């Protein structure tokens, strides 16, 4: 197998709005606490190629995916479906996808990101070098918790795939499932661009293991760091990043060769949407109003936040009403992509997948050494489990309204699991 790697910065300038963390906050970047990066990895083996691009962003938009694929696929001799863009999901970076109330998209920054990704990928084919893939795992206990269900599932395993060149590690890829939301939005630190805990972990892994390092976010749709919402700043990101990095270093002590054959398979997945009616829109609004009645003066929610929520629901309900009038989409189409590297694999999936769905895929996968990488391809919102719909949860109902489309069907995760297993079976043969 051969591989080539390059990274460049995509740090936003001051004044660009940072995405995530509550509604209509207007959280303008005051500067960079640490740089944001594009990390590009080209893999070649057995007559196939795959390109993995990791971005320190909250999301990757349809435009970014489309234009990057159009620019780099032909130059690098790639099937466009084998060009995978994935986000780390930091909440201290600008948006590239329109998300109502969560932050304005700065198109000039999106232009810059696209240029920098193309720059990072340019010439990678001429830099290919022989590598030996090595894989291992280690536990990372007490780092994350399930925020949707008290005591709910958490994947506490860090998975490591290192590509080792004759001169030493070319790049160490590591995968863990945990939202990058360490810095409390109520602190001053939340107004500075940052890769959050994954950036800390990458820095420490590079220092300890040599070569480059890249973080691949997992299925963390319902998983937060235990330090979240504790009125802490970048010290919290440092704490979590160092804990994850320690697990990576532990895993690196027992890395084993997994062989060098490369197989790539992409599969479309249709994520079915609910059929809205005026009555179902009223039901969504009624749930919000009942929750609003329970807001008390002593809770950590001031009047500006309440008014922001009211504005969000008003605008969203008007858009959903217009959807019912003019016709609704039946599904959102996305892709999953399986990349087998010898006896290990990376599975790139769309959206913010609940951890239980990732565990279902892992339990049925024909490949045991498996990294499941969320936030891949155009942003798809959350892919929740059915109980999140029963709760009228944030992931099931509010995020689709940010995107301007109906909620997914309550069993949407089944379609994703099926597509994942199909792609994995294709590369396992």
N, C-alpha and C positions, 0 to 999 in steps of 0.2 A: 504494500500500500504506500501511496505517496500523499503528502499533504502540504499545504501552504497556508500561512496565517499572517494577517496584518490587522492592526488597530489604528484608528484615528479618533480624535475628539469630536464631539458634537455639543459641546458646552454652550448653552444659550446665553445671549447677552443680557445685561440688566434691562428690566422693563418688560420682558416677555412674560406672559402669565403662566404660572405653574398649574398643572391639572390635578384634579382629585380633591378629596377632603372637604366635603360640604358644598353648599349651594351658593352661587353668586358671591363668592368671597373676594374676587378680584385680586388674587394672591400674586402680585407682581414679583418677579425675580429681582432680588437685591444684589445678586452676585453669586459666584460659585463657591460653595464650601469645598467641593471636590469635583473634578472633571467628569463629564458624561462621555461615554465611548460608543463607537461602532466597532465590533470585533467580527472579522470575516475569516471563515475557515473553508478552504477548498479541499475536498477529499477526492482521491482517484484510486481505483482498483478494479481489476477484472473487467476492464472496458467500460466502466461506469464512472460518472462524476456526480458529486453533490456539493452544493454551496450552502453553508449555514452562516447567517448573519445575525448577530446578537446586538440589540440596541438598548442602551440605558434610557428607556422611555416607558411611560405608562402604557402605551398602546402603539400599534402599527396600523396605519390607515390603508384602505383599498388603494388610494392613489399612490402611496409610497411603495406598496408591493408591486403594483402594475408597472410603474415607471422604472423601478430598479430592475425588475425582471426583463423589461424591454431593453434596458441598457446593457446588462451584463451577461445574459444567458448565451447569446450568440458568440460574444467574444471569448467566453470561457468554455464553449462547446457543451452547453448544458441544455437539457430539457427544462423549459420554464417552470414546470411543476416541481423540479428538483432544486429550485432556488427557494430556500426557506428563510423567511425573516421572522424573528421572534423577539419579544420585549421582556425585559426583566421586571417591568411593572412598577418601577419607582414612582412614588407620588410627589417627587420633587423635580419634575421635568415638564416641559410643555406638552400639550396634546397634539396629536396629528389627526385624530378623529373627532368629528362634531359630537359632543356629549352635552346635552342641555344642562345649563347651570353649573357645570363642573369646571369650566374654563373655556376661554375663547381660543380658537385655533389661529395661530399666527402663520399665514401662508408663506411669508418670507422665511420663517424658521423651517417650515416643512421643505421649502426649496433647498435650503442649506443642508438639511439632513439627507435629502436625496443625492445631492452633489457629493457629500462626504461618503456616503455608502458606495457610490460608484467609484470614487477615488480609492477607497479601501480595497475594493474588489479588483481594480485595474491591475493587470500584470501578474495576478496570482498564479496563472498557469505557467508562467516562466520561472516561478519560484518554488515549484513543487520539489519536495525532497522525500527520500525514503523515511518511513516511520514504522515503529512497532506499536500497535495499540495494546494498552494495558488497562485492566479494569479491577476495581475493588469497591467495597462499601464499608461504612462505619456508622455507628449510632450518633445521633445528636439529640440527647434527651433534655427535656425542660426548656426548649427554645420556643416552641410554638403551642398554640391551643386552638381548639375549634370554637370559633366565635358564633356559629349559628346554633349549635346544640351544646349545652353544658355537658362536659365529659364526652363529647363526640369524638369521632376518629381523627387522628393526626398521624401523618407518615413521618416517623422520626429517624429516617435513614438518609444519610448523605451518600450519593452515588458518584463515583469518580471514573472518568475515562481519560487516560493520559496517552497522548501521542508522542512517543519517544523517538527522537532522531539519533543518529550515531553520536552527536555531540552532547546529547542530553535532552531533557524535555522540550519539545516544540511548544506544546500547549497542554494545560491540564483543564479539562472540562469537568465541572461539578454541578450537581443537580440536587435541589432541596425544595420542599414545598412550604413557603412561608411568605405572606404579604410583606413587602418593604414599606412598612408604616411605623417605623420606630419613633420618628420625630413627631411629637404631638403638634397638631396644627395650631394649637393655642399658644405655642411658644414662638419667640422671635426666629429661632433656627428654621422654622418651617417656610420661611420666605427666601431661602437660599437653595439654589440648584444643588442636587446631590444624587448619587446612585444609591444612597441609604446603605443598609447593612450589606447587600451584595458587593458594593464597591469596596467596603472594608475587607470583606472576605477575599476578594480578588487580590487586593494589595498584599494581604498577609500570606496568601498561598504563593504568590510570586516570590515574596521574600524568602519563604521557607523551602520551596521546592525548586526554584529556578525556572527559567523559561517564562512563557506567557500563561495566563489563566483566564478563563471565561466562565461565567455563571449562567446556567440554564434553569430558569424558573420552572417549578413543578405545577402540580394541580392544587393550588392554594386558594381556590375560590372562597372557601369558608375557614381559612386558617390564617391567624394573625400571630405576630410575636408576642410573647408574654409581657413584654415591656410596653406594649401599645397603650395609648391613652393614659399615660402616667405622668403627664406634664414634664416629660424629659426631652432633651434636645439630642444633639449628635453623639453625646456620650452613650445613649441607648443603642444607636446604630453601631457604634464601636463595640459595645458589649456583645450584641448578637452576631455581628460579623466575625468577631474573633472566636466565638464558640463554634460557628459553622466551619471556619477555617481550621480549627483544631481537629475537627472530625475529618476534614479532607486530608490533613497531614497524617492523621492516624491511619486512614485508608491507604494512603500512599506507601506506607511501610509494608503493605502486603499486596501490592499490585501484582497481577498475574497476566501473562500474555494471553490474548484471546484470538489470535489469528488476524489475517489482513484482508480477507475477502470483503468487497463492498457490494451491497445490494440496496437498491432504492425503489420504493413503490409509493405512489401517491394515490389517494382515493377521495372522491368527492363525498361530502356528507350534507344531506338536506336536514336542516334543523327546523322542524315544523312549528308554526306559529298558531296560537289560538285564534279562533274566529270571533272577533269582537262584535258585540251588539251595544246599543245604547244602554241596555240594562246592565251588561257586564261592566261598562265604563262607570255607571253609577255605583256599582258594587265596589269598585276600586276606590272611588272617591269617598264612599261611606266608611270604608275601613280607615282611611286617613283621618276623617273627621272624628271617628271614635277615638283614635289614638291622640289626636290633638286635644280632646277633652281631658285626657289624663295628664297633660303637661301641667306641672305644678311650679310655682315660683322658686322652690328650693332645688330644682333639678338644674344640671349644668347646661341649660339652654336659655340664652337670653332672647329678648323680643326680636332682635334682628334675625336670629336663626329661625324663629317661628314664622316671621314674615317671608323669609326666603323659601321655606317649605311651601307656604301657601301659594307663592308666586310659581314655584315649580309645578305644583299640581294643577293650578289654573291653566298654565301654558300647555302642559302635557295633555290634559283632558281635552282642551280645544283641538290639539293636533290629532288625538285619537278619534274624536268626533268627526273630523274632516276625513280621516281614513275610512271610517264606516260609510261616509257619504260617497266618496269617489272610488272606492274599491281597495281591498286590502291585499298585501302579499300573503302567500300561503306558507312560505318558508324562507329561510336564509341559507344560502349555499356557501359552504366553506370546504376546506380540504384538510385531510390528515396526511402526514408523510412519514413513512418509516425508513430509517437509514440504518442498515445493519453493518456493523464493523466487526467482522469476524464473528465471535460468539457473543457479542454484545449488540445492543441496538439503542438508537434514539428515536423516540416517537413524538412527532411534533403535532400538537392538537390546538384547535382554535379556542379562544375565549378563556374565561375564568372558571375552570372546571372544579367542581366540588371534589374533595379528596376521596370520598367514598367511591366515586366513579373511576378515579384513577386506580384505586385498589381493585375494583372489579376487572379492569383491563389487565392489571398485573397478574391477578390470580388466574386468568384464563390464557395468558400470553404463551405462545410456543417458544418464546425466547426469555429465559430467566433473568439474564443480566440486562435490565431494561431501565432506561431513563425516559420518563414521560415529561414532555416539555410543553407547558401551557403558553397562552398568549402568542401563538404562532399564526402567521398570516393575518389578514384583515381582522380587526377587533370584532368580536362576536358577542360581547356582553358575557353574562354568567351562564354557565351550563349547570343548573342546580339539580339536586335530587327531588323526588316528588314531595317530600315533607316540607320543603321550602315554599312550595305553592300553597300547601295547606295552611301555612302560617301567614300567607300574603306577605312574604318576606321581601326585604330590600332587593336581594339578588333576583328574585322571580318577577317582581312587578315594577320596582322603581327604575332599575337600570334599563330595561327595554324602553321605558318612557324617555330616558335620556337619549336613546338612540333613535327615537321616533318611530318605533314599530311595536306591534302587539307583543304581549308576553309569549314565551315559548309554550308549547304543550307540556304538561306536567311530566311526561315520560320522555322528554327530549334527550335525556342522557342515554337512553337505550340505543338510539340511532348513532350517537357518537361512539359508544362502546362497540357496536357492530362494525362500523367503518374502521375503527382502530384495529380490531382483531383481523379484519380482512387484509389490511395493509401489512400487519405483522406476519400473517400466514404467507403472504406473497414473498416477503424477503427471507422467510425462514426456510423455504424450499431449497 
